Amino acid sequence: MPSRSRRPSSPVPFGDDILPVVVDRQAALAVEKIEILREIRSGEVASLDNELGENSPNFVPVTTMIGLGVRKALTSQEVAAIHAGMDRYAVLVFHNQDIDDEQQLAFTRSLGEIELALHTGLRAANEYRLPTTFADVSNLDQHNRPMARDDRRRLFSIGNRLWHSDSSFKAVPAKYSLLHARSVPSKGGNTEFADMRAAWDALDDETKAQCEGLVCEHSQIYSRQQIGFFDLTDEERERFKPVRQVLVRTHPVTGRKSLYLASHAGAIVGWPIPEARAFLRDLIEHATQRQFVHSHKWAVGDLVMWDNRQTMHRGRPFPAEEPRDVRRTTLAGDGPTVAQAAAA
């Protein structure tokens, strides 16, 4: 049976100087001033507003925000505080969030426009378990049963075990992803996050210069080929045709550069394919060294929010016969990273 245990938060490093914000209900209630708390490497707890400056808005525990989200929108100050936290930390973890789909949607919509999950997987229209405002990244079919081990929908989704950034295969890639755990397996199923800003900073100057200005082609066809999945119809191949993305992104607020990588990246414009794929593989191996990676062990009620512009992530294996019900809402990106006309 899936484990439904909950657990307290614990300090986790993320890159050299970047730590995910972790929200713990009891820790938040224990402080007189209501604010989101972050964990630091020493294991002490510090308030994020001290990091952002005296004039920065305080964080409000997301338990409170979600509770109010169904009845009223977040205040502009609360929205600004959450975006500031994402700009700084790139990954936010909220424990013990007993919320439903509508509350998750309301919270997500308070932060910006939602990206619809349309035609990104192999589920037919009559096989959807969730509305298209959610990306169903569970292993469950439309009857809430685990898919058979050889189900092609499940085999396609195994590609999520490779490092990727959500929707990099779309002309307008995703901004934030918000994943909520409704049920978790008895073991495995962690999600790992790689800090692509720290990975960029650690590159030598020659490699940085080589990366600047490069444009990659992203497609789920490329990522699924890596796991030996070639079972795509002509319609699916057309739907998954490559889009172009820059290799180096600059954050619009902080100005920090990061590598924009994914297993979906299978070509570099103007490069021979073998050379491009070898170069991209070297970059991914560099960017996913342990000092750049945080592994999140899921508990029921966890809500994890990450910035796809600054991180990669991957899911880890778990028992195929056990349900893993995790539901993702996605914040749409602001626009394409590069013109698409030449890629048609």
Summary of the structure (lengths in Angstrom):
residues: 344
radius of gyration: 19.6
end to end distance: 47.6
largest distance: 59.6
contacts: 1092
relative contact order: 0.20
helix: 30%
strand: 21%
